[in-house]
Amino acid sequence: GETVKAGDVVFFDKTNPAVKYVAPVSGEIISVNRGPKRRIDEIVILADKDISYKSFNPVSLDNRGKVVEFLLESGGFSLLRQRPYNVAATPDAIPTNIFVSTFDSAPLAPDLNFVIQGKEAAFQKGLDVLRTLTNGQVHLGLDASKEVSPAFANATGVKKTYFNGKHPVGNVGIQIHHTTPINKGEVVWTIDVQAVATIGTLFLEGKYDASRVVALT
């Protein structure tokens, strides 16, 4: 029965309570469905026709601690994944590198060159934010088999590597293996293209825009 705005906290990570997950849309919470041992399987929100957003005050990128704190409060941090094991990223960890694959080689997957259209500025801002989170580099994996979006080809402050071959060449794990494999004791973070744009929008517009382009095939 409670109403939420996009960006309002709806739950947190039990093992890392600082990591908050926020509503992707505004609307009314109509059910909280639980599974075995009363775990939360889903929170169902009846979305408004016109989405309203919680307003955030972005911070400067010159202080990593404040950037992490802002991402935790706004839900942006929950978009990051950590490897080994592809689990939720840990706020206390400093990743050796951060990886973003800019193409999906799976059959019938959406073309990310098309997906990023109109979000180029947000994508670059998201990359700028990611650079503050690692002592290493932000790696972009690009598709060598075709022309790529200027958002990817002209991205600044990142290390670009072109990959060519059959699926799963677009998988970020393959790209990590062929660029800078993870050594014992290290962690790296990964994040997808549209999530990078969501983080960028947080810092450009002060709102959590979880809109996504999907392919129905």
Protein Blocks (a to p, Z undefined) as FASTA:
>chain_A
ZZcdehiafbdcfklmmlccddfbgcddfbdcddehhiafbdcddddfbdcddddddddf
kbmklmmmmmmmnommmmpccdehiiaddfkbccfbdcddfbdfbghiacfklmmgoplm
mmmmmmmmmmmmpcbdcdddddfkbccdfklmmpghiacdddedddfklpmklmmmmmmc
cdehiacddddfklmmmmmmmmmnopacfbdcdddZZ
